[in-house]
Each structure stands twice: as C-alpha cells, then as structure tokens.
Amino acid sequence: MIIIRKTVAINSHLRIVGIEEDSLMYVCICNAIREKDLRTAARCCGGSAHAVYAALGHIPQCCQCLEEAEDIITEEVIAGDTIVSAAA
C-alpha cells in the first residue's frame, strides 16, 4: 500500500497527515465516488456498475467512468471468489 503525506494547516499549526493514496482517487467525479467506496460496495452487493452506483445512492451521470468502474468491480468479484475458494 502506498502512503503519501500531505501538510495540513490547522489553527495556524502545520502537521503531517498520512493519507492512503487509494482513498484520494475518484472513480466518478460527477457523483464524487472514490475507488475505496466503489470497492467496498462491489464486495457487498456486486453486480454491474449501475447496481453498485445505486447501492451507493447514485446513478451514472456522464458515464465516462463506467469502464473503469466495471474493471474495479470485476477485480473485487474475482478477489472475493478467490477468498471463498481458498476457504472451502
């Protein structure tokens, strides 16, 4: 996991805050859906990007993100199947 650092000004004091890179990446700008949230929803409900967006309370707007969203959802489904297979 890659950790990046960001300097944050709080009450005129500066401090370094560790932030996970994947928590910052937006998959869908129109609905402000982050990769981390998309992956979590994909593990919980699966299905198509439209179904996962609906589980997050959104619908695709411009649809430019759907191909990447489908790839991420597929990765999570495959990862989930691998875990289930290993446990059996």
C-alpha positions as CSV (number, residue, x, y, z in Angstrom):
1,M,0.0,0.0,0.0
2,I,1.3,3.4,-0.9
3,I,1.1,6.1,1.6
4,I,1.5,9.8,0.6
5,R,2.0,12.6,3.0
6,K,0.1,15.9,3.0
7,T,0.8,19.0,5.0
8,V,-2.4,20.4,6.6
9,A,-2.8,23.8,8.3
10,I,-4.9,23.5,11.4
11,N,-5.3,26.5,13.7
12,S,-2.1,28.1,12.3
13,H,-0.1,25.0,13.1
14,L,1.3,22.7,10.4
15,R,1.3,18.9,10.8
16,I,1.9,15.9,8.6
17,V,-1.0,13.6,8.0
18,G,-0.6,10.2,6.4
19,I,-3.2,9.6,3.7
20,E,-3.8,6.4,1.8
21,E,-3.4,7.1,-1.9
22,D,-6.4,5.0,-3.0
23,S,-8.7,6.9,-0.6
24,L,-8.0,10.0,-2.6
25,M,-8.7,8.7,-6.1
26,Y,-12.1,9.5,-7.5
27,V,-13.5,7.0,-10.0
28,C,-16.6,9.1,-10.6
29,I,-16.2,12.8,-10.5
30,C,-19.9,13.6,-11.2
31,N,-21.0,11.6,-8.1
32,A,-17.8,12.0,-6.0
33,I,-17.4,8.2,-5.7
34,R,-13.9,7.2,-4.5
35,E,-12.2,4.0,-5.5
36,K,-12.2,2.8,-1.9
37,D,-16.0,3.3,-1.7
38,L,-16.6,1.6,-5.0
39,R,-14.6,-1.4,-4.0
40,T,-16.4,-1.7,-0.7
41,A,-19.8,-1.5,-2.3
42,A,-18.7,-4.1,-5.0
43,R,-17.8,-6.5,-2.3
44,C,-21.1,-6.0,-0.5
45,C,-23.6,-6.1,-3.4
46,G,-21.7,-7.0,-6.7
47,G,-23.4,-6.7,-10.0
48,S,-22.9,-4.1,-12.7
49,A,-21.6,-0.6,-12.2
50,H,-25.2,0.7,-12.4
51,A,-26.1,-1.7,-9.5
52,V,-23.1,-0.7,-7.4
53,Y,-23.7,3.0,-8.0
54,A,-27.4,2.5,-6.9
55,A,-26.2,0.8,-3.7
56,L,-24.1,4.0,-3.1
57,G,-27.2,6.1,-3.7
58,H,-26.2,7.4,-7.1
59,I,-26.8,6.9,-10.8
60,P,-24.1,7.4,-13.5
61,Q,-24.2,10.9,-14.9
62,C,-21.8,11.4,-17.9
63,C,-20.9,7.7,-17.9
64,Q,-17.2,8.3,-18.7
65,C,-16.3,6.4,-15.5
66,L,-18.2,3.2,-16.2
67,E,-15.5,1.3,-17.9
68,E,-13.0,1.8,-15.1
69,A,-15.8,1.2,-12.5
70,E,-16.6,-2.2,-14.2
71,D,-12.9,-3.1,-14.1
72,I,-12.7,-2.3,-10.4
73,I,-15.9,-4.2,-9.6
74,T,-14.6,-7.3,-11.6
75,E,-11.3,-7.2,-9.6
76,E,-13.3,-7.2,-6.3
77,V,-15.6,-10.1,-7.5
78,I,-12.5,-12.1,-8.6
79,A,-10.8,-11.4,-5.3
80,G,-13.9,-12.4,-3.4
81,D,-14.2,-15.6,-5.3
82,T,-10.5,-16.4,-4.6
83,I,-11.1,-16.0,-0.9
84,V,-14.2,-18.2,-0.9
85,S,-12.3,-20.9,-2.9
86,A,-9.4,-20.8,-0.6
87,A,-11.7,-21.2,2.4
88,A,-13.5,-24.2,1.0
